[in-house]
Amino acid sequence: MTSSVGLHTLILAEVRAIFADSDLAQALRPRGMSIVDGCIEILYDGFPNDLRGPFGARFELPKDEGDEIWNRYSNEYGGIHDWAAYGVVFRLVEIYETSFERIRPQAMEGTWWLEEIV
């Protein structure tokens, strides 16, 4: 059994690898990714010519490979790659793409946190 810190580190590495290999994820122009208080935080600029950013999203990470959060985005055959893809990257792309239906609040400065999922 992997500790939560070890699991979080593995998920972060896998998310970075997916971003490196995916044209769509790269198009979001990531600024940085980190683990903060059991969540992965991703900062990104958005698609080229999208001047509404920078954007941010936060996703709660599983404590281990059997807790409720793990089971939402992985099945008995899935591993860390599947969890990183479905639990983080695909969700990030989805919330970004649906952000075009919203108008950024005028009073907001700095990063637009599209969604904090915890």
N, C-alpha and C positions, 0 to 999 in steps of 0.2 A: 504494500500500500504506500503510495506516494504522499508525502506531507503536503498540506495546502500550499505552503510557500514553494515547494518543488513543483507542484502541479501548476501553480500560477506562472512560474518561470517558464515551464514547458509550453503552456498555452500562449504566453506572450511571444515566445520564439516562433511558434507555429503561425500566429497571426502575422508576424513580420515576414515570414517566408511566403505566406499567401499573398500579402501585399506586393512582395517582390516579383511574384510569378503571374499576377493577374493584371491585365491591361486596364480593366474597369476599376479595380481598387487603386492602381497607380494613378488613374485619371483624377481621383479625389485629392491628389497631391498631399499625402500625409506629412505632417510637421513633426509628430512625435507620438510615442506610445509608452505608457508606463503603468505599473501596478500601484494603486493607491487604496489603502484600506479595504483590501479584498475585492477591488474592482479593477477592470482595465479601463484606462482613459485614453482616448485617441483624439488628437488634435489634427485638423486637416483644413486645407484651403478650399476644397470643393473643385468642381470642374473649372477648366479655364474659362475666363470671361464671366464667371459668377462672382460678382463683387460683394455679395452679402456676407461673406465669411470674415474671419476664420470661424470654423465650426468645431464643436467638440461633442463627444458622446461618451457615456460611462455605462459599462455593463458589469453587473455583479458576476463574479467568478464562483465556480463550485468549490466547496471545501474539500471534496474528494470525488473519486470516480463512481460514486453511488448515490450522492445526495440528489435532492429534487431538481436543483438547477442543472446538474449534469444530465439527468434523465430527460429533461425537456428538449435538449439539442443533440442527444446522442442515443443510439440504441445499443443492444448487446454486442453488435458487431463493430460499432464505431469506436474510434479512439480519439486521441487528442486532436488530430488533424480535423476530423469531422466536427468536433465540438468547437474548435476555433473558427471553422468555416461557417457553420450554421448558427452558433451561439454568439459570434461577434461580427465577422466580415459581412455576411449576407444581411444581417440585421442593420448594420451600419449603412450599407448601400441603400437599403429600403427606407430608413428614416431620412436619409439625405434626399432621395428622389421624391419622397412625399413632402419635403420641406418647400418645394416649389409651389405648393398649394397654399402656403402661409406667407404672410408678410412679416419681415423682421421688425420687431418693435423699434420705433424710432429712438427711444431713450436708451437703448442698449449700446454699451460700448464693449470693446474687446471681443472675446470669444462668444459665439452664439451657441449655447448648449442646446442642441436640438432636442435631446431627450436624455434624461438620466434614468437609466433602467436599473433599478435595484430591488 
